[in-house]
Amino acid sequence: MLRRLLPSAFLLALLASGCKKENIDLPTPLPTSTPLLRISHMVDGQPLSQDTLAYTNEAGTPYSVTRLEYYLSELVLLGTGNTANDTLHGPWYVNADGTMDFGLNRLHTGTYSGATLLLGLPPALNTTGALPNTMANLNMAWPDPMGGGYHFIKFEGHFISAGTSSGYAMHIGTDTFLPHCTLPEAFNITSTGGKLLLTFNLNEVFRTPNTYDLATGNYSMGNMGLMTQLQENCADAFTIAYQP
């Protein structure tokens, strides 16, 4: 009887071993003492929920978000008083479907009047092959015939115009259209740990200084006029705060 049971037990052990999730698939948690850059996405105070026509932009157009990927870099904390400016270079690849926390090497305590950052990559990194050949970076490549380098942002979804649902893809690339963002909120960093909190208000991409109309500008890639509007609108799309 024991002999007949042994093959079945052995088979069950093999199956259990084959179903075990490999540790390599699990994200490595950051130490609690590591300073963090934390990104959140909002639409005029509402947390982003993807794949739903829940939002209305400045032109009065209902829209959804199905893809949001972008780079952030050159985050400059603007010191005031006895606090010096502090530059955190990045770059950070952000995907609204992925992890929103990024470990920082350090934070300097002090008083800051605000910050600036690039929504995209500085020219030295915005050349084809300058970033590691990860799948994310390869998918963000900007076509070589259009100047090469990388997409700064891919903001895609659907919208309703005249009762019809259509797709949109707001893409920005090339050094000429790199958004320089200003974050005027003052904050104090009280410890070398804690979190820098960046909030991206997606409705600002449609708002000022240009009312961006998806009905006439649903595909921006390669369109200098549309990419200029998006570059200018993104300049005030982020806010910053510090959390101990």
Summary of the structure (lengths in Angstrom):
residues: 244
radius of gyration: 22.3
end to end distance: 64.4
largest distance: 83.8
contacts: 701
relative contact order: 0.19
helix: 20%
strand: 37%
